[in-house]
Amino acid sequence: MLGVWTLATAASPGFSRGLYWPTMKRLSRMIPALFAVLLAAPSPAAESVALPDSATSDPRAIKIADRVLQKLGGRDHWDALVGLRWSFEVAQNDTVRSVRRHSWSKHTGWHRVTGTTRDGAPFVLIHNMNNDQGRAWMAGNEIQGDSLTKLMARARALWINDSYWFLMPYKLRDPGVTLGYEGSQRDGDYIYDKISLAFRNVGNTPGDRYWVYVNQASGRIEKWEYVLQGTQPPPVPWTWDDWEEHGGLWFATAKHGAEGRTIYTRSVETVASFPAAEFTAP
């Protein structure tokens, strides 16, 4: 479900789970192609309704997930958060291939994403996740009609994907996520608890599987692995690095994969209030 840009996405209610992530070869090919074919591409399928996870999750995994949130800053800080801005960047070695800037009003559901197509045209998508309404501009021109509807679907898909790379540690207890405990492992000087994530009645690819590794000493997720629906093991690993504190909450700003692949979720801002134009104008 990790797709840095593919539309086979999955989501959970209210706060979508972006779980469609291809290999870097696919990733570097898909992202720049997105807006070149944006208006012609079909919309993704409707999202499913998620079910509670507490009855099926392992109590040990739930306890570890709750500690993860505590170490991130705690439930009170997270619930009080008004909004965030951050940049989602895809890099190969020292070359950044794609950049998108997000703004998210946590309590209203408004989301704004900006970037540039591979042809150099700027885009602005403003989207409300509660009703899929919004506005869009491509190369400075406002889009209307059926094309706008498709662009709102793209805005949701970009949110699903980019926010999961950014906010996954905050989402372990989301509805529809079943947590399993798969024991502890030593890696160098540290011992990690291995937690599995499976998805029930959530999104379009519920067969995706994830594993996160929680440092027992720090309570922090330092690595994840995944096997996507329709693919075969071994799992694809990424480390979660370069943690920063913003507004009392902690965020990993770099995810490192094999062969010089990096996903940056950086330039983070916690927002106390948004100007009205942020979700109404380009």
Residue, then its C-alpha position, 0 to 999 in steps of 0.5 A: m500500500l505504499g505507493v509514492w504515486t499509484l492509485a491502488t490506495a487504502a484508507s481508514p476513516g477520518f484519517s486515511r491510511g496511505l499504504y501503497w509503496p512500490t520499489m524505488k524503480r517504480l517510484s521514480r517512474m510514477i511520481p513525475a508521470l502523475f500529473a502529465v496523465l492526471l486528467a485522463a486517469p481513472s479515479p480510485a475505487a471508493e474507500s471501505v469502512a474500517l472496523p475496531d481492532s482491539a478485539t483481534s490485536d495482541p495485548r502485548a502489541i497494543k501496549i507497545a503501540d501505546r508506549v510509542l505514542q507516549k514517546l512521540g509526545g502523548r495522546d493529549h499533544w496529538d489530540a490538541l494538534v491543530g494542523l501540520r505543514w510538511s514536505f514530501e520528497v523522493a530522492q535517489n542518492d543526492t538527487v531529489r526527484s520530486v517535492r510536494r508540500h502539504s498543509w493539513s487542518k487536523h480538526t476540519g479535514w482541509h488538505r492542501v498539496t502543491g508541487t510541480t509536474r515533470d513539465g514544470a507546471p505548478f499545481v495546487l490541490i485543495h481538498n476536504m477529506n470529509n466530503d471530497q470537495g475542493r478546488a484545483w489549479m494546474a499551471g495557474n488555471e482553475i479546473q472545473g467539472d469532471s476534471l476537478t472531481k478526478l483531481m480531488a481523488r488525486a488529492r486524497a490519494l496523495w494525502i493517503n500516501d504521503s501522510y502515511w510515510f510521515l505519520m505512521p507511528y501515530k496511526l498504529r491504533d487506527p480502526g481496522v489495523t490489527l497488531g500482532y506481536e512477533g517477539s524481540q530481536r537484537d540488532g547491535d547494542y539494541i533490542y527491538d520489539k517486532i510488531s506486525l500490522a494487518f488491515r481488515n476492511v480497510g482500503n483497496t489492498p488489504g493483503d498488504r503487510y507491514w512490520v515495525y521495529v520498536n527500540q525497547a530503550s527509546g520506545r521509538i520506531e526505527k525501521w519498517e518492512y512491508v510485503l505488498q499485496g500480490t508480491q512475494p517476500p522478502p519484505v522491503p526494509w526502510t529505516w526511520d531516521d533524523w527525528e525532530e521535535h515540533g510543538g511537543l511531537w516527534f517526527a522522523t524526517a528521513k526514511h532510508g531504503a536500499e541503494g541510496r533511496t530516501i523518502y524525506t518528510r521534512s520542513v515540518e511545521t506545527v500550526a496553531s491557526f491557518p490563514a483562510a486563504e490557505f484552503t481557499a486560494p492558490 
